[in-house]
Amino acid sequence: MSAVTNTFENVKAVILSCHKGTTPKEKVDFYDTWAQNYDQDVAVLDYRAPSLAASRISSHFSGDRAAAAVLDVACGTGLVAKQLKRHGFGQFVGIDGSEAMLELARESGLYRDLKQSMLGEEPLPVQWADSFDVVLIVGALSVGQVPVGVVRELCKSAKPGGYVCMTTRGNRDNLEFKGALERELKQMEDEGLWSCVEVTEVKDWERAVSEQEDGYISGTVYLYKKLQL
């Protein structure tokens, strides 16, 4: 994509147009049309969530990385898998609602399996329960995208003792969602499903695209460990 069209203002307009879609199908249709330009556009936003999440997982994971099974939920084009690959991980399974995004993930050659599914509309496959050393969702846990309740599905898919990594944004429009997410994470901790390993608040998460904010918005990486049964 040429630098002329790939400006911050153009990327901002693309992302704001996404928020006009309210149904899950409209969201998926948007990502299908965005797929080819997605990696270049989020680079313009200085989108750091994939590298930040991979770094936090890497700092705590002490097992055999080459053999570790990783479930990349809302995997998109594979940005998170590319970052984790740099940290020595290599066994990736991805799931996403957009077939066009999955096609690009497939072309990356990083994934041993990819599945198309409407996250939040359909549960994760039952055969994935207790199967993954690392489960992560990066970028999609936010208002108007993947609902808070999906975090229980993530926990189910992790092996006992496995890690679950999640991110969300701290921009104004997402504060209510962030509060609901943190209440759910705490509730699951109270239920004995997992324990909190760390919560990392990041000031310069990505460039702001809303009309009400300038500069950078903040974001958070949550890392939990599923408790042994």
C-alpha positions as CSV (number, residue, x, y, z in Angstrom):
1,M,0.0,0.0,0.0
2,S,1.4,3.4,-0.9
3,A,2.5,5.9,1.8
4,V,0.1,8.4,0.2
5,T,-3.0,6.5,1.1
6,N,-1.6,4.9,4.3
7,T,-1.7,8.1,6.4
8,F,-2.8,8.4,10.0
9,E,-5.9,10.4,9.0
10,N,-7.0,7.7,6.5
11,V,-6.4,4.9,8.9
12,K,-8.4,6.8,11.5
13,A,-11.3,7.2,9.1
14,V,-11.2,3.4,8.4
15,I,-11.3,2.5,12.0
16,L,-14.1,5.0,12.8
17,S,-16.1,3.5,10.0
18,C,-15.9,0.1,11.8
19,H,-17.8,1.5,14.8
20,K,-20.8,2.2,12.6
21,G,-21.4,-1.5,12.2
22,T,-23.4,-2.9,15.2
23,T,-24.2,-6.5,14.3
24,P,-21.6,-9.3,14.5
25,K,-22.0,-9.8,10.7
26,E,-21.3,-6.2,10.0
27,K,-18.2,-6.3,12.1
28,V,-17.0,-9.4,10.3
29,D,-17.8,-7.9,6.9
30,F,-15.7,-4.9,7.9
31,Y,-12.7,-7.0,8.9
32,D,-13.0,-9.0,5.7
33,T,-12.7,-5.8,3.6
34,W,-9.9,-4.5,5.9
35,A,-7.7,-7.6,5.9
36,Q,-5.4,-6.8,3.0
37,N,-4.4,-3.4,4.5
38,Y,-4.7,-4.4,8.2
39,D,-1.0,-5.0,9.1
40,Q,0.1,-1.7,7.4
41,D,-2.7,0.3,8.9
42,V,-2.1,-0.8,12.5
43,A,1.6,-0.1,12.1
44,V,0.6,3.5,11.4
45,L,-1.3,3.5,14.7
46,D,1.9,2.3,16.5
47,Y,-0.2,-0.7,17.7
48,R,1.9,-2.3,20.4
49,A,-0.5,-4.8,21.9
50,P,0.9,-7.9,20.2
51,S,4.5,-7.2,21.2
52,L,3.5,-6.2,24.7
53,A,1.4,-9.3,25.3
54,A,4.1,-11.6,23.9
55,S,6.6,-10.0,26.2
56,R,4.5,-10.5,29.3
57,I,3.9,-14.2,28.4
58,S,7.6,-14.7,27.7
59,S,8.7,-13.2,31.0
60,H,6.6,-15.8,33.0
61,F,6.6,-18.9,30.8
62,S,9.2,-21.5,32.0
63,G,8.2,-24.6,30.0
64,D,9.3,-25.9,26.6
65,R,8.3,-23.1,24.3
66,A,8.9,-25.0,21.1
67,A,6.4,-27.7,22.2
68,A,3.9,-25.4,24.0
69,A,0.4,-25.4,22.5
70,V,-0.8,-21.8,22.0
71,L,-4.4,-20.8,21.2
72,D,-4.6,-17.4,19.5
73,V,-8.2,-16.2,19.8
74,A,-9.2,-13.4,17.4
75,C,-5.9,-14.1,15.7
76,G,-6.5,-11.8,12.7
77,T,-3.6,-11.9,10.3
78,G,-1.2,-13.5,12.8
79,L,0.5,-10.5,14.4
80,V,0.6,-12.1,17.9
81,A,1.9,-15.4,16.6
82,K,4.7,-13.5,14.8
83,Q,5.7,-11.9,18.1
84,L,5.5,-15.1,20.1
85,K,7.6,-16.9,17.5
86,R,10.4,-14.4,18.3
87,H,10.2,-15.6,21.9
88,G,10.6,-19.3,20.9
89,F,7.0,-20.4,20.7
90,G,6.0,-22.3,17.6
91,Q,2.8,-24.4,18.0
92,F,-0.1,-22.1,17.1
93,V,-3.8,-22.7,16.7
94,G,-5.9,-19.7,15.6
95,I,-9.5,-18.8,15.6
96,D,-11.2,-15.7,14.1
97,G,-14.5,-14.5,12.7
98,S,-13.1,-13.1,9.5
99,E,-12.3,-15.6,6.7
100,A,-10.2,-13.0,4.9
101,M,-8.1,-12.4,8.0
102,L,-7.7,-16.2,8.4
103,E,-6.5,-16.5,4.8
104,L,-3.6,-14.1,5.6
105,A,-2.9,-16.0,8.8
106,R,-2.8,-19.2,6.8
107,E,-0.3,-17.7,4.3
108,S,2.0,-16.8,7.2
109,G,2.7,-20.5,7.7
110,L,2.7,-20.1,11.5
111,Y,-0.4,-22.0,12.4
112,R,-0.9,-25.7,12.5
113,D,-4.7,-25.2,12.5
114,L,-7.1,-22.3,11.9
115,K,-10.8,-22.1,12.5
116,Q,-13.4,-19.6,11.5
117,S,-16.0,-18.9,14.3
118,M,-18.1,-15.9,15.4
119,L,-16.5,-15.2,18.8
120,G,-19.1,-14.5,21.4
121,E,-21.8,-16.1,19.2
122,E,-20.5,-19.6,19.3
123,P,-18.5,-21.3,22.1
124,L,-14.9,-22.4,21.5
125,P,-14.8,-26.1,20.4
126,V,-15.4,-28.4,23.3
127,Q,-12.5,-30.6,22.3
128,W,-10.2,-27.7,23.1
129,A,-11.0,-27.8,26.8
130,D,-7.8,-28.2,29.0
131,S,-5.7,-28.3,25.9
132,F,-3.4,-25.2,25.6
133,D,-0.3,-24.1,27.5
134,V,-1.1,-20.5,26.5
135,V,-4.4,-18.9,25.5
136,L,-4.5,-15.3,24.5
137,I,-6.8,-12.7,23.0
138,V,-5.2,-9.5,21.9
139,G,-7.0,-6.4,20.6
140,A,-10.5,-7.9,20.4
141,L,-11.7,-7.5,24.0
142,S,-13.4,-4.1,23.8
143,V,-16.7,-2.5,23.4
144,G,-18.5,-3.5,20.3
145,Q,-16.2,-6.4,19.6
146,V,-15.8,-9.6,21.6
147,P,-18.0,-9.7,24.8
148,V,-16.6,-10.1,28.3
149,G,-18.1,-13.5,28.7
150,V,-15.6,-15.0,26.3
151,V,-12.9,-15.0,29.0
152,R,-14.6,-18.0,30.6
153,E,-14.2,-19.9,27.3
154,L,-10.5,-18.9,27.3
155,C,-10.0,-20.3,30.8
156,K,-11.7,-23.5,29.8
157,S,-9.4,-24.0,26.9
158,A,-6.2,-23.6,29.0
159,K,-4.5,-26.6,30.6
160,P,-4.5,-26.6,34.4
161,G,-1.4,-24.5,35.1
162,G,-1.6,-22.8,31.7
163,Y,-1.5,-19.1,31.1
164,V,-4.3,-16.9,29.8
165,C,-3.3,-13.5,28.4
166,M,-5.8,-10.8,27.6
167,T,-5.6,-7.1,26.6
168,T,-8.0,-4.2,26.5
169,R,-7.9,-0.5,25.7
170,G,-8.2,2.4,28.2
171,N,-9.7,5.0,25.9
172,R,-12.9,6.8,27.2
173,D,-15.3,4.8,25.0
174,N,-14.0,1.5,26.4
175,L,-13.9,2.4,30.2
176,E,-17.3,0.8,30.9
177,F,-16.3,-2.4,29.1
178,K,-12.9,-2.4,30.9
179,G,-14.7,-2.1,34.3
180,A,-17.0,-5.0,33.4
181,L,-14.0,-7.1,32.2
182,E,-12.1,-6.5,35.4
183,R,-15.1,-7.5,37.5
184,E,-15.4,-10.7,35.6
185,L,-11.7,-11.5,35.9
186,K,-11.9,-10.9,39.7
187,Q,-15.1,-13.0,39.9
188,M,-13.4,-15.9,38.2
189,E,-10.5,-15.6,40.6
190,D,-12.9,-15.7,43.6
191,E,-14.4,-18.8,42.1
192,G,-11.0,-20.5,42.1
193,L,-10.7,-20.8,38.3
194,W,-7.4,-19.0,38.0
195,S,-5.0,-16.7,39.8
196,C,-3.8,-13.3,38.7
197,V,-0.1,-13.3,37.7
198,E,0.2,-9.7,36.7
199,V,-1.7,-6.7,35.4
200,T,0.4,-4.4,33.3
201,E,-0.9,-0.8,32.6
202,V,0.7,0.8,29.5
203,K,0.4,4.5,28.9
204,D,1.3,4.7,25.2
205,W,-0.7,1.7,23.9
206,E,-1.6,3.0,20.4
207,R,-2.4,6.3,18.7
208,A,-5.9,7.7,19.6
209,V,-8.5,7.6,16.8
210,S,-11.6,9.1,18.5
211,E,-12.5,12.7,18.0
212,Q,-12.4,13.2,21.8
213,E,-8.8,12.1,22.3
214,D,-5.4,13.1,21.1
215,G,-1.9,11.6,21.2
216,Y,-1.9,8.0,22.6
217,I,-4.5,6.0,24.5
218,S,-3.6,3.6,27.3
219,G,-4.1,-0.1,27.5
220,T,-3.7,-3.1,29.8
221,V,-2.3,-6.6,29.6
222,Y,-3.8,-9.1,32.0
223,L,-2.0,-12.4,32.7
224,Y,-3.7,-15.2,34.6
225,K,-2.7,-18.8,35.4
226,K,-5.4,-21.5,35.4
227,L,-5.5,-23.3,38.7
228,Q,-4.8,-27.0,39.0
229,L,-8.0,-29.0,39.6
